[in-house]
Amino acid sequence: MSEYERELAEVQREHWQQTYGEHPGMYGEEPSEPAVHAAAVFHAAGAHEVLELGAGHGRDALYLAREGFTVRAADFSPTGLGQLRAAARAQGIETRVTTVVHDVRDPLPLPDASVDAVFAHMLLCMALSTTELHALVAQVRRVLRPGGVFVYTVRHTGDAHYGAGTGHGDDIWEHGGFAVHFFPRALVDALAEGWQLQEVHAFEEGGLPRRLWRVTQILPG
């Protein structure tokens, strides 16, 4: 990681910490549509142990736990994860959820072939360079068991905020304090090399609306 990338990463970490601190439960309690989809896919695949990357304050991790999965929730914001743990206790599902403070630029703190499924809603389109994304997907591949499922969502280059705000290169644009890596379709395909790419589903979310892809890919058994 270059010094510029390291500084950008640290600024984003502090921004998310402050945001979660000032707006507890900012995304509400209802799960995202991609999490509902992922739960159905994971059930169909016979998954039990799920890793969520970029879990934030936990609306999706908690939903997956209520759906019967054992969930490890990772995020680089201790503030967000603290809110997640409190909500898990309030919902009586704390035994199904564990949290880990982790920056996805670092290797995942899990053994090889240790989870059945991985979920990441808008985590891969944070301020991660293309090189860092390839390293992250390689880590996801390492911790998944053969036949494991990876469901992730990203904002793409058809989004209204693409090209707006401050450009950081590598299709990363910062708007309103949040830096986003907008995905061209070629990047989705590149990250799926060596996987079985099941689906690239276009959808919209939020008030802009944000334009995203929901990607489902399977690690060959």
Buried (B, 14 or more C-beta within 10 A) or exposed (E): EEEEBEEBBEBBBEBBBEBBEEEEBEBEEEBBBBBBBBBEBBBEBEBEBBBBBBBBBBBBBBBBBBBEBBBBBBBBBEBBBBBBBBBBEEBEBBEBBBBBEBEBBEEBEBEEBBBBBBBBBBBBBBBBBBEBBBBBBEBBBBBBBEBBBBBBBBBBBBBEBBEEBEEBEBBBBBBEEBBBBBBEEEBBEEBBEEBEBBEBEEBEBEEEEBBBBBBBBBBEE
